[in-house]
Amino acid sequence: ASGGHAPPAPPAPPPPAAPPPPPVPPPEPGGLQLLKLEHIEACGDEAWFADDSLRRALRESVIAAHAEQKILVGAPADEIRRICPSDGRVLGAGGVLRLGGAHIGGYGEADISYAYRQLSRALHPDKNPDVPEAPDAFKRLQEAADELRQGL
């Protein structure tokens, strides 16, 4: 019964799950006790958030992960369109430099400088004379780097 049809493709594997939250250490006698209020969720109300050693370890792991990341620069015309969308949106500074959001440990001066250097080298108007939006994108790149540096 070969009707010329290929068997159906197997289903795609599920996306990877988010990493689990850090383990909650048992409270120490006489240590900090967190008050939980029913139906109220506060930022940082988890026990691990109050533990400086766990937060420090998390911050260091984020910094180590960021150290291994590289800025992937697409084709200059595509990057220019990404930075200066034609529909009037304004891309946030972290998005312009492809740095994502600020995390615990976030990004620092070295990350901003590296991202700016990589993108400015590829998007400079002199290298892209055929793209009319290149000067605007380059200016937005400079503004984004300055904006992020002010937030440090």
N, C-alpha and C positions, 0 to 999 in steps of 0.2 A: 504494500500500500504506500508507494512512494508518489505522492501527489505533487512533488516538487517543492514541498514546504519544509523549511528547516525547523528543527525542534525549537521551542521557545527558549530564549536566553534565560539563564538563571537570574534570579532577582539580585539587584545590586546589594552589596553588604551595607549594613546600617552605618551611619557616620559614627566616628569615635565619640565615646561619652566624655563629658567634661570631667576633669580630675576631681576626686572627692575633696571635701574641705579638710583642713588639717585636723588631726585628732584632738579631741577635747581632753585635756589633762584633768585628772581628778583634783578637786579643790584641796588646797593645803590647809591644815588646821590653822585657824586664825588668819587665813589668807583672804583675798578679795572675794566677796560674794556678789554675784550679779542678781539684781532684782528683775524678775520676769513679770511683766504685766500682761494679763490676758487680752488678746486681740490688739496688742500694740507691738509693733516691730520697730526697733530703733537701730540706727546705723551703729555697727560695732558692738551689738549686745551679745555676741557670742563669746564664750569663755576664752577661746584662743586669741581673740582680738585684744584682750587685756593682758596677755602673757607676752612680755617684751622679748623673751628669748625666741618664741615661736614667730613673732612678727619680724624679728631681725633675720631669722633663718629664711623666712619667706621673701623678705626684701633682697637678701643676698642671692637667692635662687633666681629671682626676677632679673637682677643685675647680670648674673652669669648668663642667663638665657638671652638677654638683650645683647650681650657682648658677642654672641655667636651669630646674631642676625645681620643680614646684609640688606641694603636697599636695592631692590630689583627695579631697574629703570626700563620702562617699555620704549617703544618707538617714540621719538621726540614729538611727532605730531599727535600721537595718542595721549602722551603725558600732558601736552599743552592743553588739549581738549578736556582732560580730566581736571586740571587745575583751574581752567576758565570755562566752565560749562556754558553752553550757548543758551540755556533756559533761564538764566538770571540767578541761579543758585550761587552761593558763595561757600566754597569749601573751607572747612575749619583748618586752622594752622597745623594741627597734628596730621590731618588728612593730606594736606598739601605736601608735607615732608615725609609722608608714609610712616609716621611714628606711632600711629594708633592713639589710644587714650592714655591718660596718666594713670599709672598703677602704683601700688605701694612699691617704692623703689624707683618708679617711673624712669624717665629718660633725663639725661643731664646734658651739659654743654658739649661733651664729646659726641653724643648721639646726634644732637642738633647740627653740629658742625659737619659731621660725616655725611648726614643726609643732604644737607644744603650743598656741600661740595659735589657730591655725586650727581644730584639733580641739576645744579646750575651749570655744570660742565656739559651735560647733555642738552639742556634747554636754552642755552645762551642764544640770543637773537642773531648774533653773527654766524652761528652754526646752522640756523634755521631761517634763512632769508625768505624762503618760499612759504612760510607759515605766518600769516598776518597777525595772529594772536600771540606770537612769541614774545614781543616786548611786554605785553600785559601779564603773561604767565610768569616771566622772569621777575617782574616787579612784585607780583603776588608771592612768589617764592621768597624774595628778600623780606617782604612784610611778615610772612609766616615765621621765618627764622627769628626775626626781631621780636615778634609777639611771644614766641615760646621762650626766648632768652629772658624776657622781662618777667616771665612767670617762675623763673628759677629762684 
